[in-house]
Amino acid sequence: MAKRSDKEQPSLSLKGFNPHLAFAIGAAALGSSFQHGFNTGVVNSPATVIQPWIAELKMNRSDVPLNKESLEADVTVTWAIAVAIFCVGGMIGGALVGTAADRFGRKGSLLLNNIFVVAAVFFEALAKPLASYELIILGRFLIGINSGLNAGLSPMYLAEISPMHLRGAVGTVYQLIITISILVAQVLGMNKLMGTTELWPWLFSLTIVPAIVQLITLPFCPESPKYLLLSKGRDMDAQRALTWLRGTIEVHDEMEDMRSEYESIKLIPRVTLTELIMNSSLRIPLFISIMIMLAQQLSGINAIMFYSTNIFEMAQLDAEQAQNATIGVGVVNVLMTFISMILVEKAGRKTLLLIGFFGMFLDTSLLAVCLLFKSHAAASILAVVLVVLFIVLFATGPGSIPWFLVSELFNQSARPTATSVAIAINWGANFLVGIMFPPLAAAINSNVFFVFAVLQGLFTVFIWLKVPETKNKSIEEISSMFRQQSYQ
Ligand SMILES: *[C@@H]1O[C@H](CO)[C@@H](O)[C@H](O)[C@H]1NC(C)=O
């Protein structure tokens, strides 16, 4: 019955949206995706003040005077490790999502995960007083584990607590807060704000604020009703949670839908990795999830972000203007992600992914050509326009949809394990781009963008052929579609 009434709704209905649900979305998303975004962006600007500090430490520790060049190389490597180990932590955190989500629940795991934030901030804040850059590396590793867990747990919780017709919009909140917190990190990290010799330890420590907010707010929210009923068989608790989330006692239809899903999976224990791979009705969505995660990272978004200041300088902006333009790009990212939150329930996931990836393919190809002629003023101005357009296209769908699509493609028993695999792959690809891009760009210059264009083209074709539309479909409908596919 719920299904029928949902399909009669106009394309974006706020039915089911209420202050309780909004509170739960905020409590779950703010404290989790902030860590992911903030710690991605926070290492950018302060690098110029932290690297000299590392160099001084290394000099102080050495008995013999160090040769300037080898010291510089040494510091560069140390800093690269401090930056990249965040993604290594993310991979490990991603791999732990399934076990945690099952054992402690979605809400329980999100709360427990804050232990990593406290530990990370503890070490990062002590790095300077204790004169140890190793503590920064340790801190970034721990906050990486936290962020990897968040990237799976938070979208899973959001998808499970939302009414079907709002699942995509609510899922987009995760990416929206990432873009906002990257922006916050970029602004605060500017050399005229907190990116200074004195203040950078405080800048790193700020990440504890959303953790505290989450520890205060999330306990008021219920555990995911789907987890309570479908994973634990606790019907009464699930009904109570759903009543709270919907702000009404009229949750009969939705409870019935969940109960019928429960009946169909009751005898199936949690799906293991081997089963995911062996069972063809699970292998197809697993493959799609992995490809979508690879597509998001291998689109080169982080390379564009990283390179953008460079491109702005080429267009004759001075260093400060270029920094401001980079912040402008962050603003565009936030605004467009916000718009995509509305679009995702109207146009659908597949359409937005296709527009995003095909658009990025055209955009990046042109950008690579422009950069070949960068000495011409016109080409360098066009390059700036293309960078901004790239961000718009990325935010249309490729930025936000992958996070929650995985939750939509799997039923309750397979969701935790599948999410683990997909999230670990996402962080792995993020890591790869991070370490491969600088040497590749050094070797083949801006031609590296031709490589990204080819990848975007391939992913566009894949999405067009393989990704199903999941808008306004129940998880039951989606998994039965994959079961039918696998018999063909
Ligand atoms: C290096 O040693 C000098 C002299 O002992 C000290 O003043 C300075 O703070 C040390 N530098 C760092 C980064 O610890």
Ligand as a Chemical Component Dictionary entry (heavy atoms), coordinates in Angstrom:
data_LIG
# 
_chem_comp.id                   LIG 
_chem_comp.type                 NON-POLYMER 
_chem_comp.pdbx_formal_charge   0 
_chem_comp.three_letter_code    LIG 
# 
loop_
_chem_comp_atom.comp_id 
_chem_comp_atom.atom_id 
_chem_comp_atom.alt_atom_id 
_chem_comp_atom.type_symbol 
_chem_comp_atom.charge 
_chem_comp_atom.model_Cartn_x 
_chem_comp_atom.model_Cartn_y 
_chem_comp_atom.model_Cartn_z 
_chem_comp_atom.pdbx_ordinal 
LIG C1 C1 C 0 65.044 22.721 17.827 1  
LIG O1 O1 O 0 65.957 22.974 18.853 2  
LIG C2 C2 C 0 65.976 24.349 19.283 3  
LIG C3 C3 C 0 67.125 24.492 20.292 4  
LIG O2 O2 O 0 67.079 23.487 21.242 5  
LIG C4 C4 C 0 64.634 24.703 19.907 6  
LIG O3 O3 O 0 64.592 26.048 20.326 7  
LIG C5 C5 C 0 63.547 24.480 18.840 8  
LIG O4 O4 O 0 62.266 24.715 19.406 9  
LIG C6 C6 C 0 63.634 23.054 18.308 10 
LIG N1 N1 N 0 62.691 22.959 17.211 11 
LIG C7 C7 C 0 61.627 22.169 17.223 12 
LIG C8 C8 C 0 60.766 22.203 16.032 13 
LIG O5 O5 O 0 61.350 21.452 18.151 14 
# 
loop_
_chem_comp_bond.comp_id 
_chem_comp_bond.atom_id_1 
_chem_comp_bond.atom_id_2 
_chem_comp_bond.value_order 
_chem_comp_bond.pdbx_ordinal 
LIG C1 O1 SING 1  
LIG C1 C6 SING 2  
LIG O1 C2 SING 3  
LIG C2 C3 SING 4  
LIG C2 C4 SING 5  
LIG C3 O2 SING 6  
LIG C4 O3 SING 7  
LIG C4 C5 SING 8  
LIG C5 O4 SING 9  
LIG C5 C6 SING 10 
LIG C6 N1 SING 11 
LIG N1 C7 SING 12 
LIG C7 C8 SING 13 
LIG C7 O5 DOUB 14 
# 
